[in-house]
Amino acid sequence: MAVITRYIVVRNGIELEDVFEDKKDAEAYDKMLDAADRLSTFIKEEAATIDLAPEIIDALSVFLAKNGPEVSQILKGIKGPPAASAKPREKPAEKSAADQEKKTTSSDKNAGKRK
Protein backbone atom coordinates (compact mmCIF):
# COMPACT_ATOMS: atom_id res chain seq x y z
CA MET A 1 0.00 0.00 0.00
CA ALA A 2 1.31 3.48 -0.92
CA VAL A 3 0.71 6.71 0.91
CA ILE A 4 0.33 9.75 -1.32
CA THR A 5 0.30 13.30 -0.07
CA ARG A 6 -1.82 15.72 -2.07
CA TYR A 7 -2.23 19.44 -1.65
CA ILE A 8 -5.52 21.21 -2.21
CA VAL A 9 -5.80 24.98 -2.35
CA VAL A 10 -8.60 26.35 -0.19
CA ARG A 11 -9.83 29.90 -0.84
CA ASN A 12 -12.54 31.57 1.18
CA GLY A 13 -13.34 28.25 2.84
CA ILE A 14 -13.90 26.51 -0.50
CA GLU A 15 -11.69 23.68 -1.75
CA LEU A 16 -10.67 24.26 -5.32
CA GLU A 17 -10.76 21.44 -7.85
CA ASP A 18 -7.05 21.54 -8.57
CA VAL A 19 -5.03 18.95 -6.63
CA PHE A 20 -1.25 19.12 -6.42
CA GLU A 21 1.27 16.49 -5.44
CA ASP A 22 3.99 19.07 -4.83
CA LYS A 23 3.63 21.70 -2.10
CA LYS A 24 5.61 24.27 -4.14
CA ASP A 25 3.19 23.90 -7.05
CA ALA A 26 0.20 24.39 -4.74
CA GLU A 27 1.77 27.49 -3.18
CA ALA A 28 2.64 28.90 -6.61
CA TYR A 29 -0.96 28.36 -7.71
CA ASP A 30 -2.22 30.10 -4.56
CA LYS A 31 0.08 33.08 -5.20
CA MET A 32 -1.15 33.26 -8.79
CA LEU A 33 -4.74 33.37 -7.50
CA ASP A 34 -3.78 36.15 -5.07
CA ALA A 35 -2.34 38.13 -7.97
CA ALA A 36 -5.51 37.50 -9.98
CA ASP A 37 -7.60 38.82 -7.09
CA ARG A 38 -5.49 41.99 -6.92
CA LEU A 39 -5.72 42.45 -10.71
CA SER A 40 -9.48 41.97 -10.61
CA THR A 41 -9.86 44.55 -7.85
CA PHE A 42 -7.62 46.97 -9.74
CA ILE A 43 -9.57 46.58 -12.97
CA LYS A 44 -12.95 46.93 -11.23
CA GLU A 45 -11.91 50.02 -9.26
CA GLU A 46 -9.49 51.83 -11.55
CA ALA A 47 -10.90 51.03 -14.95
CA ALA A 48 -14.52 51.81 -14.22
CA THR A 49 -14.90 53.25 -17.71
CA ILE A 50 -14.48 49.76 -19.17
CA ASP A 51 -17.88 48.13 -19.30
CA LEU A 52 -17.16 44.46 -18.66
CA ALA A 53 -19.10 41.86 -16.76
CA PRO A 54 -17.50 40.86 -13.44
CA GLU A 55 -17.08 37.28 -14.71
CA ILE A 56 -15.07 38.51 -17.69
CA ILE A 57 -12.89 40.69 -15.46
CA ASP A 58 -12.23 37.71 -13.19
CA ALA A 59 -11.36 35.43 -16.13
CA LEU A 60 -9.10 38.11 -17.63
CA SER A 61 -7.39 38.60 -14.27
CA VAL A 62 -6.68 34.89 -13.90
CA PHE A 63 -5.36 34.76 -17.47
CA LEU A 64 -3.02 37.71 -16.85
CA ALA A 65 -1.83 36.27 -13.54
CA LYS A 66 -1.17 32.83 -15.07
CA ASN A 67 0.90 34.51 -17.77
CA GLY A 68 2.60 36.93 -15.39
CA PRO A 69 6.17 36.56 -16.70
CA GLU A 70 5.08 37.15 -20.29
CA VAL A 71 2.85 40.08 -19.30
CA SER A 72 5.70 41.60 -17.27
CA GLN A 73 8.04 41.28 -20.24
CA ILE A 74 5.52 42.98 -22.52
CA LEU A 75 4.97 45.83 -20.05
CA LYS A 76 8.63 46.19 -19.13
CA GLY A 77 9.76 49.78 -19.40
CA ILE A 78 6.25 51.20 -19.53
CA LYS A 79 5.72 54.04 -17.09
CA GLY A 80 2.25 54.89 -15.89
CA PRO A 81 0.73 58.33 -16.13
CA PRO A 82 1.99 60.89 -13.63
CA ALA A 83 0.19 60.85 -10.31
CA ALA A 84 -2.53 63.46 -10.03
CA SER A 85 -1.25 64.57 -6.65
CA ALA A 86 2.32 65.03 -7.85
CA LYS A 87 3.61 68.59 -7.66
CA PRO A 88 4.54 70.15 -10.99
CA ARG A 89 8.25 70.61 -11.49
CA GLU A 90 9.69 74.05 -10.94
CA LYS A 91 11.03 75.78 -13.98
CA PRO A 92 14.59 77.08 -13.51
CA ALA A 93 13.36 80.71 -13.68
CA GLU A 94 10.88 80.03 -10.84
CA LYS A 95 13.50 79.13 -8.25
CA SER A 96 13.37 81.32 -5.21
CA ALA A 97 15.98 83.90 -4.31
CA ALA A 98 16.81 81.80 -1.23
CA ASP A 99 17.71 78.83 -3.44
CA GLN A 100 19.92 81.05 -5.57
CA GLU A 101 21.61 82.43 -2.41
CA LYS A 102 22.33 78.86 -1.18
CA LYS A 103 24.00 78.01 -4.49
CA THR A 104 26.09 81.17 -4.45
CA THR A 105 27.18 80.63 -0.85
CA SER A 106 28.15 76.99 -1.43
CA SER A 107 29.99 77.93 -4.62
CA ASP A 108 31.94 80.59 -2.74
CA LYS A 109 32.92 78.06 -0.04
CA ASN A 110 34.05 75.52 -2.63
CA ALA A 111 36.05 78.19 -4.48
CA GLY A 112 37.89 79.04 -1.27
CA LYS A 113 38.85 75.37 -0.76
CA ARG A 114 40.35 75.14 -4.24
CA LYS A 115 42.94 77.89 -3.60
KEMI-683517 format. One record per residue: residue number from 1; chain; x, y, z of N, C-alpha, C in turn. Coordinates in nm, 2 decimals, padded with zeros to 4 digits. Example, Ala and Ser with C-alpha at 12.3 -4.5 7.8 and 13.67 -1.06 7.14 Angstrom:
2
rec pos: 1&unit: A&n_u: 01.32&n_v: -00.57&n_w: 00.78&ca_u: 01.23&ca_v: -00.45&ca_w: 00.78&c_u: 01.32&c_v: -00.33&c_w: 00.78
rec pos: 2&unit: A&n_u: 01.28&n_v: -00.22&n_w: 00.71&ca_u: 01.37&ca_v: -00.11&ca_w: 00.71&c_u: 01.29&c_v: 00.00&c_w: 00.79
This chain:
115
rec pos: 1&unit: A&n_u: 00.09&n_v: -00.12&n_w: 00.00&ca_u: 00.00&ca_v: 00.00&ca_w: 00.00&c_u: 00.09&c_v: 00.12&c_w: 00.00
rec pos: 2&unit: A&n_u: 00.05&n_v: 00.22&n_w: -00.08&ca_u: 00.13&ca_v: 00.35&ca_w: -00.09&c_u: 00.05&c_v: 00.46&c_w: -00.03
rec pos: 3&unit: A&n_u: 00.13&n_v: 00.55&n_w: 00.03&ca_u: 00.07&ca_v: 00.67&ca_w: 00.09&c_u: 00.11&c_v: 00.79&c_w: 00.00
rec pos: 4&unit: A&n_u: 00.01&n_v: 00.86&n_w: -00.04&ca_u: 00.03&ca_v: 00.98&ca_w: -00.13&c_u: -00.02&c_v: 01.10&c_w: -00.06
rec pos: 5&unit: A&n_u: 00.07&n_v: 01.20&n_w: -00.06&ca_u: 00.03&ca_v: 01.33&ca_w: -00.01&c_u: -00.01&c_v: 01.42&c_w: -00.12
rec pos: 6&unit: A&n_u: -00.13&n_v: 01.48&n_w: -00.11&ca_u: -00.18&ca_v: 01.57&ca_w: -00.21&c_u: -00.22&c_v: 01.70&c_w: -00.14
rec pos: 7&unit: A&n_u: -00.20&n_v: 01.81&n_w: -00.22&ca_u: -00.22&ca_v: 01.94&ca_w: -00.17&c_u: -00.34&c_v: 02.00&c_w: -00.24
rec pos: 8&unit: A&n_u: -00.43&n_v: 02.06&n_w: -00.16&ca_u: -00.55&ca_v: 02.12&ca_w: -00.22&c_u: -00.55&c_v: 02.27&c_w: -00.17
rec pos: 9&unit: A&n_u: -00.57&n_v: 02.36&n_w: -00.27&ca_u: -00.58&ca_v: 02.50&ca_w: -00.24&c_u: -00.72&c_v: 02.53&c_w: -00.19
rec pos: 10&unit: A&n_u: -00.73&n_v: 02.60&n_w: -00.07&ca_u: -00.86&ca_v: 02.64&ca_w: -00.02&c_u: -00.86&c_v: 02.79&c_w: -00.02
rec pos: 11&unit: A&n_u: -00.97&n_v: 02.84&n_w: -00.08&ca_u: -00.98&ca_v: 02.99&ca_w: -00.08&c_u: -01.12&c_v: 03.02&c_w: -00.04
rec pos: 12&unit: A&n_u: -01.13&n_v: 03.11&n_w: 00.06&ca_u: -01.25&ca_v: 03.16&ca_w: 00.12&c_u: -01.34&c_v: 03.04&c_w: 00.17
rec pos: 13&unit: A&n_u: -01.27&n_v: 02.94&n_w: 00.23&ca_u: -01.33&ca_v: 02.82&ca_w: 00.28&c_u: -01.38&c_v: 02.72&c_w: 00.18
rec pos: 14&unit: A&n_u: -01.35&n_v: 02.74&n_w: 00.06&ca_u: -01.39&ca_v: 02.65&ca_w: -00.05&c_u: -01.27&c_v: 02.58&c_w: -00.11
rec pos: 15&unit: A&n_u: -01.28&n_v: 02.45&n_w: -00.11&ca_u: -01.17&ca_v: 02.37&ca_w: -00.17&c_u: -01.18&c_v: 02.38&c_w: -00.33
rec pos: 16&unit: A&n_u: -01.07&n_v: 02.42&n_w: -00.39&ca_u: -01.07&ca_v: 02.43&ca_w: -00.53&c_u: -01.05&c_v: 02.29&c_w: -00.59
rec pos: 17&unit: A&n_u: -01.08&n_v: 02.27&n_w: -00.72&ca_u: -01.08&ca_v: 02.14&ca_w: -00.78&c_u: -00.93&c_v: 02.10&c_w: -00.81
rec pos: 18&unit: A&n_u: -00.84&n_v: 02.19&n_w: -00.82&ca_u: -00.71&ca_v: 02.15&ca_w: -00.86&c_u: -00.64&c_v: 02.09&c_w: -00.74
rec pos: 19&unit: A&n_u: -00.57&n_v: 01.97&n_w: -00.76&ca_u: -00.50&ca_v: 01.90&ca_w: -00.66&c_u: -00.36&c_v: 01.89&c_w: -00.71
rec pos: 20&unit: A&n_u: -00.27&n_v: 01.91&n_w: -00.61&ca_u: -00.12&ca_v: 01.91&ca_w: -00.64&c_u: -00.05&c_v: 01.81&c_w: -00.56
rec pos: 21&unit: A&n_u: 00.05&n_v: 01.75&n_w: -00.62&ca_u: 00.13&ca_v: 01.65&ca_w: -00.54&c_u: 00.25&c_v: 01.71&c_w: -00.49
rec pos: 22&unit: A&n_u: 00.28&n_v: 01.83&n_w: -00.53&ca_u: 00.40&ca_v: 01.91&ca_w: -00.48&c_u: 00.35&c_v: 02.03&c_w: -00.41
rec pos: 23&unit: A&n_u: 00.40&n_v: 02.05&n_w: -00.29&ca_u: 00.36&ca_v: 02.17&ca_w: -00.21&c_u: 00.40&c_v: 02.30&c_w: -00.28
rec pos: 24&unit: A&n_u: 00.52&n_v: 02.31&n_w: -00.34&ca_u: 00.56&ca_v: 02.43&ca_w: -00.41&c_u: 00.46&c_v: 02.46&c_w: -00.53
rec pos: 25&unit: A&n_u: 00.42&n_v: 02.36&n_w: -00.60&ca_u: 00.32&ca_v: 02.39&ca_w: -00.71&c_u: 00.19&c_v: 02.45&c_w: -00.65
rec pos: 26&unit: A&n_u: 00.14&n_v: 02.39&n_w: -00.54&ca_u: 00.02&ca_v: 02.44&ca_w: -00.47&c_u: 00.04&c_v: 02.58&c_w: -00.43
rec pos: 27&unit: A&n_u: 00.15&n_v: 02.61&n_w: -00.37&ca_u: 00.18&ca_v: 02.75&ca_w: -00.32&c_u: 00.19&c_v: 02.85&c_w: -00.43
rec pos: 28&unit: A&n_u: 00.25&n_v: 02.80&n_w: -00.54&ca_u: 00.26&ca_v: 02.89&ca_w: -00.66&c_u: 00.13&c_v: 02.92&c_w: -00.72
rec pos: 29&unit: A&n_u: 00.04&n_v: 02.82&n_w: -00.72&ca_u: -00.10&ca_v: 02.84&ca_w: -00.77&c_u: -00.17&c_v: 02.93&c_w: -00.68
rec pos: 30&unit: A&n_u: -00.16&n_v: 02.92&n_w: -00.55&ca_u: -00.22&ca_v: 03.01&ca_w: -00.46&c_u: -00.17&c_v: 03.15&c_w: -00.48
rec pos: 31&unit: A&n_u: -00.05&n_v: 03.17&n_w: -00.50&ca_u: 00.01&ca_v: 03.31&ca_w: -00.52&c_u: -00.05&c_v: 03.37&c_w: -00.65
rec pos: 32&unit: A&n_u: -00.06&n_v: 03.28&n_w: -00.75&ca_u: -00.12&ca_v: 03.33&ca_w: -00.88&c_u: -00.26&c_v: 03.37&c_w: -00.86
rec pos: 33&unit: A&n_u: -00.34&n_v: 03.30&n_w: -00.78&ca_u: -00.47&ca_v: 03.34&ca_w: -00.75&c_u: -00.48&c_v: 03.47&c_w: -00.67
rec pos: 34&unit: A&n_u: -00.39&n_v: 03.49&n_w: -00.58&ca_u: -00.38&ca_v: 03.62&ca_w: -00.51&c_u: -00.35&c_v: 03.73&c_w: -00.60
rec pos: 35&unit: A&n_u: -00.26&n_v: 03.71&n_w: -00.70&ca_u: -00.23&ca_v: 03.81&ca_w: -00.80&c_u: -00.36&c_v: 03.84&c_w: -00.88
rec pos: 36&unit: A&n_u: -00.43&n_v: 03.73&n_w: -00.92&ca_u: -00.55&ca_v: 03.75&ca_w: -01.00&c_u: -00.66&c_v: 03.83&c_w: -00.92
rec pos: 37&unit: A&n_u: -00.67&n_v: 03.81&n_w: -00.79&ca_u: -00.76&ca_v: 03.88&ca_w: -00.71&c_u: -00.72&c_v: 04.03&c_w: -00.71
rec pos: 38&unit: A&n_u: -00.59&n_v: 04.06&n_w: -00.69&ca_u: -00.55&ca_v: 04.20&ca_w: -00.69&c_u: -00.57&c_v: 04.26&c_w: -00.83
rec pos: 39&unit: A&n_u: -00.55&n_v: 04.19&n_w: -00.94&ca_u: -00.57&ca_v: 04.24&ca_w: -01.07&c_u: -00.72&c_v: 04.27&c_w: -01.09
rec pos: 40&unit: A&n_u: -00.80&n_v: 04.18&n_w: -01.05&ca_u: -00.95&ca_v: 04.20&ca_w: -01.06&c_u: -01.00&c_v: 04.32&c_w: -00.99
rec pos: 41&unit: A&n_u: -00.95&n_v: 04.34&n_w: -00.86&ca_u: -00.99&ca_v: 04.45&ca_w: -00.78&c_u: -00.94&c_v: 04.58&c_w: -00.85
rec pos: 42&unit: A&n_u: -00.82&n_v: 04.58&n_w: -00.90&ca_u: -00.76&ca_v: 04.70&ca_w: -00.97&c_u: -00.85&c_v: 04.73&c_w: -01.10
rec pos: 43&unit: A&n_u: -00.88&n_v: 04.63&n_w: -01.18&ca_u: -00.96&ca_v: 04.66&ca_w: -01.30&c_u: -01.10&c_v: 04.71&c_w: -01.26
rec pos: 44&unit: A&n_u: -01.16&n_v: 04.65&n_w: -01.16&ca_u: -01.29&ca_v: 04.69&ca_w: -01.12&c_u: -01.30&c_v: 04.83&c_w: -01.07
rec pos: 45&unit: A&n_u: -01.19&n_v: 04.87&n_w: -00.99&ca_u: -01.19&ca_v: 05.00&ca_w: -00.93&c_u: -01.13&c_v: 05.11&c_w: -01.02
rec pos: 46&unit: A&n_u: -01.02&n_v: 05.08&n_w: -01.08&ca_u: -00.95&ca_v: 05.18&ca_w: -01.15&c_u: -01.00&c_v: 05.20&c_w: -01.30
rec pos: 47&unit: A&n_u: -01.05&n_v: 05.10&n_w: -01.35&ca_u: -01.09&ca_v: 05.10&ca_w: -01.50&c_u: -01.24&c_v: 05.10&c_w: -01.51
rec pos: 48&unit: A&n_u: -01.31&n_v: 05.18&n_w: -01.43&ca_u: -01.45&ca_v: 05.18&ca_w: -01.42&c_u: -01.51&c_v: 05.22&c_w: -01.56
rec pos: 49&unit: A&n_u: -01.44&n_v: 05.28&n_w: -01.64&ca_u: -01.49&ca_v: 05.32&ca_w: -01.77&c_u: -01.50&c_v: 05.21&c_w: -01.87
rec pos: 50&unit: A&n_u: -01.44&n_v: 05.10&n_w: -01.83&ca_u: -01.45&ca_v: 04.98&ca_w: -01.92&c_u: -01.57&c_v: 04.90&c_w: -01.87
rec pos: 51&unit: A&n_u: -01.66&n_v: 04.88&n_w: -01.96&ca_u: -01.79&ca_v: 04.81&ca_w: -01.93&c_u: -01.78&c_v: 04.66&c_w: -01.96
rec pos: 52&unit: A&n_u: -01.73&n_v: 04.59&n_w: -01.86&ca_u: -01.72&ca_v: 04.45&ca_w: -01.87&c_u: -01.79&c_v: 04.38&c_w: -01.75
rec pos: 53&unit: A&n_u: -01.84&n_v: 04.26&n_w: -01.78&ca_u: -01.91&ca_v: 04.19&ca_w: -01.68&c_u: -01.81&c_v: 04.14&c_w: -01.57
rec pos: 54&unit: A&n_u: -01.84&n_v: 04.13&n_w: -01.45&ca_u: -01.75&ca_v: 04.09&ca_w: -01.34&c_u: -01.69&c_v: 03.95&c_w: -01.37
rec pos: 55&unit: A&n_u: -01.76&n_v: 03.86&n_w: -01.44&ca_u: -01.71&ca_v: 03.73&ca_w: -01.47&c_u: -01.60&c_v: 03.74&c_w: -01.57
rec pos: 56&unit: A&n_u: -01.61&n_v: 03.83&n_w: -01.67&ca_u: -01.51&ca_v: 03.85&ca_w: -01.77&c_u: -01.38&c_v: 03.91&c_w: -01.71
rec pos: 57&unit: A&n_u: -01.40&n_v: 04.01&n_w: -01.62&ca_u: -01.29&ca_v: 04.07&ca_w: -01.55&c_u: -01.21&c_v: 03.96&c_w: -01.47
rec pos: 58&unit: A&n_u: -01.29&n_v: 03.88&n_w: -01.40&ca_u: -01.22&ca_v: 03.77&ca_w: -01.32&c_u: -01.15&c_v: 03.68&c_w: -01.41
rec pos: 59&unit: A&n_u: -01.20&n_v: 03.63&n_w: -01.52&ca_u: -01.14&ca_v: 03.54&ca_w: -01.61&c_u: -01.01&c_v: 03.61&c_w: -01.67
rec pos: 60&unit: A&n_u: -01.02&n_v: 03.74&n_w: -01.71&ca_u: -00.91&ca_v: 03.81&ca_w: -01.76&c_u: -00.80&c_v: 03.82&c_w: -01.66
rec pos: 61&unit: A&n_u: -00.84&n_v: 03.85&n_w: -01.53&ca_u: -00.74&ca_v: 03.86&ca_w: -01.43&c_u: -00.66&c_v: 03.73&c_w: -01.40
rec pos: 62&unit: A&n_u: -00.73&n_v: 03.62&n_w: -01.41&ca_u: -00.67&ca_v: 03.49&ca_w: -01.39&c_u: -00.58&c_v: 03.46&c_w: -01.51
rec pos: 63&unit: A&n_u: -00.62&n_v: 03.49&n_w: -01.63&ca_u: -00.54&ca_v: 03.48&ca_w: -01.75&c_u: -00.41&c_v: 03.56&c_w: -01.74
rec pos: 64&unit: A&n_u: -00.42&n_v: 03.69&n_w: -01.70&ca_u: -00.30&ca_v: 03.77&ca_w: -01.68&c_u: -00.21&c_v: 03.72&c_w: -01.58
rec pos: 65&unit: A&n_u: -00.27&n_v: 03.68&n_w: -01.46&ca_u: -00.18&ca_v: 03.63&ca_w: -01.35&c_u: -00.11&c_v: 03.50&c_w: -01.39
rec pos: 66&unit: A&n_u: -00.18&n_v: 03.41&n_w: -01.46&ca_u: -00.12&ca_v: 03.28&ca_w: -01.51&c_u: 00.00&c_v: 03.31&c_w: -01.60
rec pos: 67&unit: A&n_u: -00.01&n_v: 03.42&n_w: -01.68&ca_u: 00.09&ca_v: 03.45&ca_w: -01.78&c_u: 00.17&c_v: 03.57&c_w: -01.73
rec pos: 68&unit: A&n_u: 00.19&n_v: 03.58&n_w: -01.60&ca_u: 00.26&ca_v: 03.69&ca_w: -01.54&c_u: 00.40&c_v: 03.72&c_w: -01.60
rec pos: 69&unit: A&n_u: 00.49&n_v: 03.62&n_w: -01.61&ca_u: 00.62&ca_v: 03.66&ca_w: -01.67&c_u: 00.61&c_v: 03.72&c_w: -01.81
rec pos: 70&unit: A&n_u: 00.52&n_v: 03.66&n_w: -01.89&ca_u: 00.51&ca_v: 03.72&ca_w: -02.03&c_u: 00.45&c_v: 03.86&c_w: -02.03
rec pos: 71&unit: A&n_u: 00.35&n_v: 03.88&n_w: -01.94&ca_u: 00.29&ca_v: 04.01&ca_w: -01.93&c_u: 00.39&c_v: 04.11&c_w: -01.88
rec pos: 72&unit: A&n_u: 00.47&n_v: 04.07&n_w: -01.78&ca_u: 00.57&ca_v: 04.16&ca_w: -01.73&c_u: 00.67&c_v: 04.20&c_w: -01.83
rec pos: 73&unit: A&n_u: 00.71&n_v: 04.10&n_w: -01.92&ca_u: 00.80&ca_v: 04.13&ca_w: -02.02&c_u: 00.74&c_v: 04.23&c_w: -02.12
rec pos: 74&unit: A&n_u: 00.62&n_v: 04.21&n_w: -02.16&ca_u: 00.55&ca_v: 04.30&ca_w: -02.25&c_u: 00.54&c_v: 04.44&c_w: -02.20
rec pos: 75&unit: A&n_u: 00.51&n_v: 04.45&n_w: -02.07&ca_u: 00.50&ca_v: 04.58&ca_w: -02.01&c_u: 00.63&c_v: 04.64&c_w: -01.95
rec pos: 76&unit: A&n_u: 00.74&n_v: 04.57&n_w: -01.97&ca_u: 00.86&ca_v: 04.62&ca_w: -01.91&c_u: 00.90&c_v: 04.75&c_w: -01.98
rec pos: 77&unit: A&n_u: 00.94&n_v: 04.85&n_w: -01.89&ca_u: 00.98&ca_v: 04.98&ca_w: -01.94&c_u: 00.86&c_v: 05.08&c_w: -01.96
rec pos: 78&unit: A&n_u: 00.74&n_v: 05.03&n_w: -01.94&ca_u: 00.62&ca_v: 05.12&ca_w: -01.95&c_u: 00.61&c_v: 05.19&c_w: -01.82
rec pos: 79&unit: A&n_u: 00.60&n_v: 05.32&n_w: -01.83&ca_u: 00.57&ca_v: 05.40&ca_w: -01.71&c_u: 00.43&c_v: 05.45&c_w: -01.71
rec pos: 80&unit: A&n_u: 00.36&n_v: 05.45&n_w: -01.60&ca_u: 00.23&ca_v: 05.49&ca_w: -01.59&c_u: 00.21&c_v: 05.64&c_w: -01.60
rec pos: 81&unit: A&n_u: 00.09&n_v: 05.69&n_w: -01.61&ca_u: 00.07&ca_v: 05.83&ca_w: -01.61&c_u: 00.12&c_v: 05.90&c_w: -01.48
rec pos: 82&unit: A&n_u: 00.16&n_v: 06.02&n_w: -01.49&ca_u: 00.20&ca_v: 06.09&ca_w: -01.36&c_u: 00.09&c_v: 06.09&c_w: -01.26
rec pos: 83&unit: A&n_u: 00.12&n_v: 06.08&n_w: -01.14&ca_u: 00.02&ca_v: 06.08&ca_w: -01.03&c_u: -00.05&c_v: 06.22&c_w: -01.03
rec pos: 84&unit: A&n_u: -00.18&n_v: 06.22&n_w: -01.01&ca_u: -00.25&ca_v: 06.35&ca_w: -01.00&c_u: -00.21&c_v: 06.44&c_w: -00.89
rec pos: 85&unit: A&n_u: -00.16&n_v: 06.38&n_w: -00.78&ca_u: -00.13&ca_v: 06.46&ca_w: -00.67&c_u: 00.02&c_v: 06.50&c_w: -00.67
rec pos: 86&unit: A&n_u: 00.09&n_v: 06.46&n_w: -00.77&ca_u: 00.23&ca_v: 06.50&ca_w: -00.79&c_u: 00.24&c_v: 06.65&c_w: -00.81
rec pos: 87&unit: A&n_u: 00.34&n_v: 06.72&n_w: -00.75&ca_u: 00.36&ca_v: 06.86&ca_w: -00.77&c_u: 00.43&c_v: 06.88&c_w: -00.90
rec pos: 88&unit: A&n_u: 00.39&n_v: 06.99&n_w: -00.97&ca_u: 00.45&ca_v: 07.01&ca_w: -01.10&c_u: 00.60&c_v: 07.06&c_w: -01.07
rec pos: 89&unit: A&n_u: 00.68&n_v: 07.03&n_w: -01.17&ca_u: 00.82&ca_v: 07.06&ca_w: -01.15&c_u: 00.84&c_v: 07.21&c_w: -01.16
rec pos: 90&unit: A&n_u: 00.94&n_v: 07.26&n_w: -01.08&ca_u: 00.97&ca_v: 07.40&ca_w: -01.09&c_u: 01.05&c_v: 07.43&c_w: -01.22
rec pos: 91&unit: A&n_u: 01.02&n_v: 07.54&n_w: -01.29&ca_u: 01.10&ca_v: 07.58&ca_w: -01.40&c_u: 01.22&c_v: 07.65&c_w: -01.34
rec pos: 92&unit: A&n_u: 01.34&n_v: 07.64&n_w: -01.41&ca_u: 01.46&ca_v: 07.71&ca_w: -01.35&c_u: 01.44&c_v: 07.85&c_w: -01.32
rec pos: 93&unit: A&n_u: 01.36&n_v: 07.93&n_w: -01.39&ca_u: 01.34&ca_v: 08.07&ca_w: -01.37&c_u: 01.25&c_v: 08.09&c_w: -01.24
rec pos: 94&unit: A&n_u: 01.18&n_v: 07.99&n_w: -01.20&ca_u: 01.09&ca_v: 08.00&ca_w: -01.08&c_u: 01.16&c_v: 07.98&c_w: -00.95
rec pos: 95&unit: A&n_u: 01.28&n_v: 07.94&n_w: -00.95&ca_u: 01.35&ca_v: 07.91&ca_w: -00.83&c_u: 01.36&c_v: 08.04&c_w: -00.74
rec pos: 96&unit: A&n_u: 01.34&n_v: 08.02&n_w: -00.61&ca_u: 01.34&ca_v: 08.13&ca_w: -00.52&c_u: 01.47&c_v: 08.20&c_w: -00.51
rec pos: 97&unit: A&n_u: 01.47&n_v: 08.32&n_w: -00.46&ca_u: 01.60&ca_v: 08.39&ca_w: -00.43&c_u: 01.68&c_v: 08.32&c_w: -00.32
rec pos: 98&unit: A&n_u: 01.61&n_v: 08.25&n_w: -00.23&ca_u: 01.68&ca_v: 08.18&ca_w: -00.12&c_u: 01.76&c_v: 08.06&c_w: -00.18
rec pos: 99&unit: A&n_u: 01.70&n_v: 07.99&n_w: -00.28&ca_u: 01.77&ca_v: 07.88&ca_w: -00.34&c_u: 01.89&c_v: 07.93&c_w: -00.42
rec pos: 100&unit: A&n_u: 01.88&n_v: 08.05&n_w: -00.48&ca_u: 01.99&ca_v: 08.10&ca_w: -00.56&c_u: 02.10&c_v: 08.15&c_w: -00.46
rec pos: 101&unit: A&n_u: 02.06&n_v: 08.20&n_w: -00.34&ca_u: 02.16&ca_v: 08.24&ca_w: -00.24&c_u: 02.24&c_v: 08.12&c_w: -00.19
rec pos: 102&unit: A&n_u: 02.17&n_v: 08.01&n_w: -00.17&ca_u: 02.23&ca_v: 07.89&ca_w: -00.12&c_u: 02.34&c_v: 07.84&c_w: -00.22
rec pos: 103&unit: A&n_u: 02.31&n_v: 07.84&n_w: -00.35&ca_u: 02.40&ca_v: 07.80&ca_w: -00.45&c_u: 02.52&c_v: 07.89&c_w: -00.45
rec pos: 104&unit: A&n_u: 02.50&n_v: 08.02&n_w: -00.44&ca_u: 02.61&ca_v: 08.12&ca_w: -00.44&c_u: 02.70&c_v: 08.10&c_w: -00.32
rec pos: 105&unit: A&n_u: 02.64&n_v: 08.08&n_w: -00.21&ca_u: 02.72&ca_v: 08.06&ca_w: -00.08&c_u: 02.80&c_v: 07.94&c_w: -00.09
rec pos: 106&unit: A&n_u: 02.74&n_v: 07.82&n_w: -00.14&ca_u: 02.81&ca_v: 07.70&ca_w: -00.14&c_u: 02.92&c_v: 07.71&c_w: -00.25
rec pos: 107&unit: A&n_u: 02.90&n_v: 07.78&n_w: -00.36&ca_u: 03.00&ca_v: 07.79&ca_w: -00.46&c_u: 03.12&c_v: 07.87&c_w: -00.41
rec pos: 108&unit: A&n_u: 03.09&n_v: 07.98&n_w: -00.33&ca_u: 03.19&ca_v: 08.06&ca_w: -00.27&c_u: 03.28&c_v: 07.98&c_w: -00.18
rec pos: 109&unit: A&n_u: 03.22&n_v: 07.89&n_w: -00.10&ca_u: 03.29&ca_v: 07.81&ca_w: 00.00&c_u: 03.38&c_v: 07.71&c_w: -00.08
rec pos: 110&unit: A&n_u: 03.33&n_v: 07.65&n_w: -00.19&ca_u: 03.40&ca_v: 07.55&ca_w: -00.26&c_u: 03.52&c_v: 07.62&c_w: -00.34
rec pos: 111&unit: A&n_u: 03.50&n_v: 07.75&n_w: -00.38&ca_u: 03.61&ca_v: 07.82&ca_w: -00.45&c_u: 03.72&c_v: 07.85&c_w: -00.35
rec pos: 112&unit: A&n_u: 03.69&n_v: 07.88&n_w: -00.23&ca_u: 03.79&ca_v: 07.90&ca_w: -00.13&c_u: 03.87&c_v: 07.78&c_w: -00.10
rec pos: 113&unit: A&n_u: 03.81&n_v: 07.66&n_w: -00.10&ca_u: 03.89&ca_v: 07.54&ca_w: -00.08&c_u: 03.98&c_v: 07.50&c_w: -00.19
rec pos: 114&unit: A&n_u: 03.95&n_v: 07.55&n_w: -00.31&ca_u: 04.04&ca_v: 07.51&ca_w: -00.42&c_u: 04.17&c_v: 07.59&c_w: -00.42
rec pos: 115&unit: A&n_u: 04.17&n_v: 07.70&n_w: -00.36&ca_u: 04.29&ca_v: 07.79&ca_w: -00.36&c_u: 04.41&c_v: 07.73&c_w: -00.29
